Amino acid sequence: MLNKEFLDTLTPVEIQMVHQYINILFKNKITSSTANYENLETSVDECPYCHCKHIVRNGHNNKTGRQRYLCKNKECGHTFEATTNTFFSHSKAKYQTWLTFIGCEVVGLSLRQESVITGVSVTGCFNMRHKLYNALRDYQQSQKLKGTCEVDATYVPINLKGWNPDDMPRFSKRRGKHKPDSQHPNLRGISHHKICIVSAVDEYDHILFRIAGLGQETFEMYNKFKDHFSEKCMIVADSKPCIAEFASANHLEADIIPSGEFKSPKLNTLAALNQLHQEFSELIRRKHGVGTRHLQGYIDWLVMTKRLRYRTDAKKMNTEIYMNIMKNSVNWTTDDICHIPMPIDLDEAYYEFMTDVNQLHQHIS
Ligand SMILES: [Zn+2]
């Protein structure tokens, strides 16, 4: 086993030999044609369909020569390969392309820039991006908030980027000054046109950052995520009744910052959370707005990379992310990306326009 203890026993000249040997391996094994399959082929230990461990080797794929397996579970009986139902099952991009792409995402490049660097088309990069983000969908679930925990909400407007105009549930916004009439009632500043994102950061930098619903934050929105908080959390928040209610309903200690002040009685602030909100609005600005359908994906990516930055060298970030996602099951074709369910109910958001839209449709037909 090549571990640190073993390496510590080596003399300088032996280490030099190992180093040269690894360099040769590196040059031979990692080339532009290295497939993702090669990272997975030695670690097949269960059926990707039923997770049964009783699997046998079952010949090779005629075209690619890759090892095939058969599941011996009588109710399943699927044949599969190392990449089946993993992150790479529908991906043509090679190992190096994925590493480069992940690096581009870490520094926040645009799809056009990523396309130039990776040689993949802009659409291909779009698909890779959302596949990557989707692989992180359970990342926040695995983080339980502990200790002192700053809690607050932030808001973004609904964004229908990428929607077919015929499916739009609202009229286009009219710019400039205009008088409200029956078709364009004055509905400025309606609160349920904004998306509420509940957020929390604890003293160990665990993060909760999830879309909670439409309109002003409520007790129910916070309570949806109560499982993210461990029993001994202390909630630090502004003096909002819904957060105090959330804390008391879940028997959590609360340290409330009085209105008009920056510090709580126990001298806590919302500084870490405000920093996160700032990074979030910076991300939205840099992307020129993010479609609501993909919003949680962008948030998950922000949360994951922020966590990773605390403990990983910039050089290693892409390989670390690659290792995190490679066994993750994203059984996705590119077609599914445009059909991610909306995280909010558009009918609820735009109900006051709905009668008008119906009238309009009648008028057209
Ligand atoms: Zn099976």
Boltz pocket constraint, residues with backbone or C-beta under 6 A from the ligand:
constraints:
  - pocket:
      binder: B
      contacts: [[A, 47], [A, 48], [A, 49], [A, 50], [A, 51], [A, 52], [A, 71], [A, 72], [A, 73], [A, 76], [A, 77], [A, 78]]
      max_distance: 6.0
